[in-house]
Amino acid sequence: MNQSVIFSDVQYWCDETQQVCFSAQLSGLLIECFISLPALEKISAQTIVDSHNALDVFTQYRFDIEELAENAIEDDRYDEQGRIVIF
């Protein structure tokens, strides 16, 4: 695991995108990261029923999700707004 990517312990539900948002930091640069509900359901093999459930499931699978985000950061898979989105 790349020690230069640091993840915050903060996550929240984004109503606008219907995704869980979390952040990473790389060489002092803050990177917004998102995971979609379908991706979260696939990783967890659970059905997400609401935003509270999504956050709980995110917490349970945090390390797996952070690994996916770290790989995306290392591979420069940023969207047009400079964010990492896991679909």
N, C-alpha and C positions, 0 to 999 in steps of 0.2 A: 504494500500500500504506500502510496506517495505521501510522505510526511509534510509536503508543502500545501496540501489541500486540507483545510480545517473546516469542520462543520459546526454550526451553531446548534445548541440544544433547543432552539425556538422553532416551532412550526405552527402554522395556522391554516385554517380553511379559507380559501379565496372564493367567495360567492360568484365573482365575475367570471372566473375561468372554470369553476367547479372542479378545482384541484387542490391538493395539499401543497402549500408553499413552505420551503425551508431554504436556508442559505448556506453558502460555502464561502470560504475565503482562500484566495490563491495569491501569494506574494502581496498581500495587503489589499487586493482587489476583491470587493464583495460581489458575489455571483448569486443571483436569484435562481432557485431551482424549484421545479414543479413536478409533481407526479399526478397523472390522470387517474380517475377512478378505475377505468378498465385495467390499467397497468397495476394498480394497487390490488385489485381483485385477483389478477393473474398471479402476482407474487405470493399473495396470502392464501389463495384458493378459498376465499371467503366472499360473501355477498355484502357489499357496503350499503347500509340502509339509510344513513344520514351523515351529516358532517361530524358529529361527535364520534360515531363509529369509525369514520374514515381516519380521524386523528388517533384513535385508539389502535387501529390496525397499523397505521404508519409507525407508531411507537414500537409496536411488537416486531416490526420488520425493518426498523431504522437502519441497522448495519447493512442489510442487503441492499436497501434503497440507496444509501450513501455510497456503496461500492459501485452501483450502476451510475450514479451521478459523477463520481470521481472518474470512472472510465470515460464518460461522455466529455468531461472537462479535458482530460488528457488527450482525447481524440479531436478536440476543438469542434464538438457538435453543438455549437451555440445556435439559437434561433436568430431571427433578424433583429430582435431587441437585445441580444447579448445574454439571453437566459438559457438555462438547461431545462429541457422539458422531456420527461420520461413518459412515453405513450404506451 
